[in-house]
Amino acid sequence: MSANKTATGASRTMKMLTSAALLASSFSTSTLAGDIEAGKASAAICASCHGAAGISTMDMWPNLAGQKTAYLAKQMTAFRDGVRKDSVMNSIAIDLSDADIDNLAAYYNSLPAGGG
């Protein structure tokens, strides 16, 4: 293999790694932008199934406390957009804005995972 081909391959690899890093940082920035207090104010409807502290008392509903913000935002967006199907969650999430989702994700992420 010639030195020129090796340099071209290395350059292409560096460009791909740089692009991936920039993309990943844009996701983490957007998911950390939520307002915890605004999320807490919006979470009242969530508490009926997921518990006041984000810990569900029912096996069929997941705990939200301590979940990662990106995961929560992805799931709520999927419910809102109809990509993930659940009649209750779809009907609740349909009215959520991107900011509402970021705020709720930030709020539930801020709660202790054990509920204590």
Buried (B, 14 or more C-beta within 10 A) or exposed (E): EEEEEEEEEEEEEEEEEEEEEEEEEEEEEBBEBBBBEBBBEBBEEBEEBBBEBBBBEEEEBBBBBBBEBBBBBBBBBBBBEEEBEEEEBBEBBEEBEBBBBBBBBBBBBBBEBEBE
